[in-house]
Amino acid sequence: MKDRYDVIIAGAGVAGLNCALHVPVDKSVLIICKGTPDKSDSYLAQGGICRLKDENDFESYYADTMRAGHGENNPAAVECMIRNSPAVIDGLIELGVDFARDKDGSLAYTREGGHSENRICYHEDCTGKEITAKLMQKVSALKNVEIAPETVMLDIICADNECFGIVALQKSTGGVKKIFSDYTVLATGGIGGVFEKSTNFRILTGDGVAICLKHGVAVDHVNYVQIHPTTLYSEKDGRSFLISESVRGEGALLLDKDFNRFTDELQPRDVVTAEILKQMKKDGTAYVWLDMRPVPEEELKTHFPAIVARCAEEGYDVFRECVPVVPAQHYFMGGIRSDLQGRTTMPRLYAVGETCCNGVHGANRLASNSLLESLLFAKRAAEDIKESYCNADRATALRAAERLDMNEYQNADAILQKYKNDIIRAIKEAENVKSRN
Ligand SMILES: Cc1cc2nc3c(=O)[nH]c(=O)nc-3n(C[C@H](O)[C@H](O)[C@H](O)COP(=O)(O)OP(=O)(O)OC[C@H]3O[C@@H](n4cnc5c(N)ncnc54)[C@H](O)[C@@H]3O)c2cc1C
């Protein structure tokens, strides 16, 4: 790793990778990630990615997104995302992403909760892996991009509300290094790692958000946390296994302890989650049942092979019996305040993907809008960097770096724990403010 790059991107999920892909090739780029490159939530996405099918669907897609978000969405951001969705999908197809097709060769669309139409493109039940692996292949081949796995951003280098790079720990050596850049992009994903039960990778603990809180970079709605209604109930520790909403979109039913239906399975996530929790309380159970048998056997095998296999590993034959499901933390709608170009309130610092809050999702994300949002706004951030490129003042950057006390970073575990605590505290404070209003 060098001491200086034109652009540093913290995070190697779809947001970080797509940003790198669109930075001009004459600019040097460093991408770092906390674990191995495949340990991003982008790899886990099952259900798919939304696309505006045709102009006739605009009003309905827009209304579904706003309704799921309780009308707290930023209308301009929502419109921008929906209008650009065909171009995002076309770009992925150009990269070689293989989406499911109908018999006539046109894109096949599935459906999830909160959608009034089938408008979700998918690749079996591992759409995220298909997209992220293809992006990673493309980015790895770029000569101007260096990828540093197992490298943890511990802080940013900044002075007078301007960002000049990052402080990073290289896990392999234990060394902590200042790395300068003209632009820094935070693409550090969600915050599931601060919750006991989450579908997210445990290493995703909102470090980008905590670093922004530390330096007074604006952060919005930290308490807007989405709970997914259906994760496989297990008494084992570790990441909760998601059972995609598109299984319900294809006909799976939610049943109470006596195997009776108790809700409409295709309402937005927060509504279904509330219904399940209410039912669990009423029944005195730790889970409800998900019955996948209404989904045709062939559809289960071809569309959801990973879910079928994982349930089998846990001892459930989805073709013959119900599986126990329980809600768990899933997605972070709040985050680092960013505009439609990914700019934060600190010049030279951008935030894209799940770590940012540009208002697309409002108070609750509509299913399959987040890969789309991450990809689109990451590309827009790269384009903004290109259009407004201006070298950072080296003397000011050096002065900012000199002010850092490097001893402070020697105990990285303690810093990361502190960041987790800061996130938990910020969520509680925001909840308190909400309950007072
Ligand atoms: C199980 C599951 C299923 C999902 N299904 C869907 C779906 O079907 N459709 C959909 O649209 N969305 C889905 N989502 C949500 C979607 O996958 C994520 O919102 C999206 O992938 C986020 O992308 P990202 O690039 O912002 O973050 P991520 O892909 O999570 O990447 C974050 C990156 O940041 C790095 N990082 C974090 N902290 C640091 C640090 N301190 N230093 C260095 N690097 C750091 C990580 O190592 C990682 O590389 C799903 C999520 C989960 C968990």
The ligand as a MOL file (V3000), in Angstrom:
LIG
                    3D

  0  0  0     0  0            999 V3000
M  V30 BEGIN CTAB
M  V30 COUNTS 53 58 0 0 0
M  V30 BEGIN ATOM
M  V30 1 C -29.0160 -11.4370 3.8780 0
M  V30 2 C -29.2450 -10.1820 3.0890 0
M  V30 3 C -30.0600 -10.2070 1.9620 0
M  V30 4 C -30.2670 -9.0520 1.2290 0
M  V30 5 N -31.0390 -9.1060 0.0940 0
M  V30 6 C -31.1680 -7.9980 -0.6670 0
M  V30 7 C -31.8680 -8.0350 -1.9060 0
M  V30 8 O -32.3550 -9.0820 -2.3170 0
M  V30 9 N -31.9580 -6.8940 -2.6320 0
M  V30 10 C -31.4270 -5.7070 -2.2180 0
M  V30 11 O -31.5540 -4.6940 -2.9210 0
M  V30 12 N -30.7500 -5.6390 -1.0540 0
M  V30 13 C -30.5970 -6.7500 -0.2860 0
M  V30 14 N -29.8930 -6.6800 0.8810 0
M  V30 15 C -29.2610 -5.4030 1.2580 0
M  V30 16 C -28.0300 -5.1720 0.3950 0
M  V30 17 O -27.3360 -6.3800 0.2150 0
M  V30 18 C -27.0960 -4.1580 1.0410 0
M  V30 19 O -27.8020 -3.0310 1.4680 0
M  V30 20 C -26.0510 -3.6760 0.0400 0
M  V30 21 O -25.3970 -4.7950 -0.5170 0
M  V30 22 C -25.0650 -2.7560 0.7330 0
M  V30 23 O -23.9540 -2.5950 -0.0910 0
M  V30 24 P -22.7400 -1.7240 0.4360 0
M  V30 25 O -21.7170 -1.7680 -0.6470 0
M  V30 26 O -23.2130 -0.4260 0.9230 0
M  V30 27 O -22.2280 -2.5200 1.7510 0
M  V30 28 P -21.6270 -3.9790 1.9030 0
M  V30 29 O -21.8530 -4.8010 0.7190 0
M  V30 30 O -22.0800 -4.5130 3.2010 0
M  V30 31 O -20.0550 -3.6970 1.9960 0
M  V30 32 C -19.4970 -3.0130 3.0930 0
M  V30 33 C -17.9980 -3.0290 2.9540 0
M  V30 34 O -17.4410 -2.1210 3.8890 0
M  V30 35 C -16.3110 -2.7110 4.4850 0
M  V30 36 N -16.0500 -2.0570 5.7650 0
M  V30 37 C -16.8840 -1.8480 6.7980 0
M  V30 38 N -16.2570 -1.1870 7.7920 0
M  V30 39 C -15.0020 -0.9830 7.3660 0
M  V30 40 C -13.8540 -0.3810 7.9430 0
M  V30 41 N -13.8710 0.1640 9.1690 0
M  V30 42 N -12.6870 -0.3600 7.2230 0
M  V30 43 C -12.6410 -0.9180 5.9800 0
M  V30 44 N -13.6940 -1.4870 5.3790 0
M  V30 45 C -14.8630 -1.5240 6.0700 0
M  V30 46 C -16.6720 -4.1720 4.5810 0
M  V30 47 O -15.5180 -4.9580 4.7820 0
M  V30 48 C -17.3530 -4.3800 3.2270 0
M  V30 49 O -16.3710 -4.6160 2.2400 0
M  V30 50 C -29.6710 -7.8320 1.6380 0
M  V30 51 C -28.8630 -7.8100 2.7710 0
M  V30 52 C -28.6450 -8.9690 3.4990 0
M  V30 53 C -27.7730 -8.9150 4.7090 0
M  V30 END ATOM
M  V30 BEGIN BOND
M  V30 1 1 1 2
M  V30 2 1 2 3
M  V30 3 2 2 52
M  V30 4 2 3 4
M  V30 5 1 4 5
M  V30 6 1 4 50
M  V30 7 2 5 6
M  V30 8 1 6 7
M  V30 9 1 6 13
M  V30 10 2 7 8
M  V30 11 1 7 9
M  V30 12 1 9 10
M  V30 13 2 10 11
M  V30 14 1 10 12
M  V30 15 2 12 13
M  V30 16 1 13 14
M  V30 17 1 14 15
M  V30 18 1 14 50
M  V30 19 1 15 16
M  V30 20 1 16 17
M  V30 21 1 16 18
M  V30 22 1 18 19
M  V30 23 1 18 20
M  V30 24 1 20 21
M  V30 25 1 20 22
M  V30 26 1 22 23
M  V30 27 1 23 24
M  V30 28 2 24 25
M  V30 29 1 24 26
M  V30 30 1 24 27
M  V30 31 1 27 28
M  V30 32 2 28 29
M  V30 33 1 28 30
M  V30 34 1 28 31
M  V30 35 1 31 32
M  V30 36 1 32 33
M  V30 37 1 33 34
M  V30 38 1 33 48
M  V30 39 1 34 35
M  V30 40 1 35 36
M  V30 41 1 35 46
M  V30 42 1 36 37
M  V30 43 1 36 45
M  V30 44 2 37 38
M  V30 45 1 38 39
M  V30 46 1 39 40
M  V30 47 2 39 45
M  V30 48 1 40 41
M  V30 49 2 40 42
M  V30 50 1 42 43
M  V30 51 2 43 44
M  V30 52 1 44 45
M  V30 53 1 46 47
M  V30 54 1 46 48
M  V30 55 1 48 49
M  V30 56 2 50 51
M  V30 57 1 51 52
M  V30 58 1 52 53
M  V30 END BOND
M  V30 END CTAB
M  END
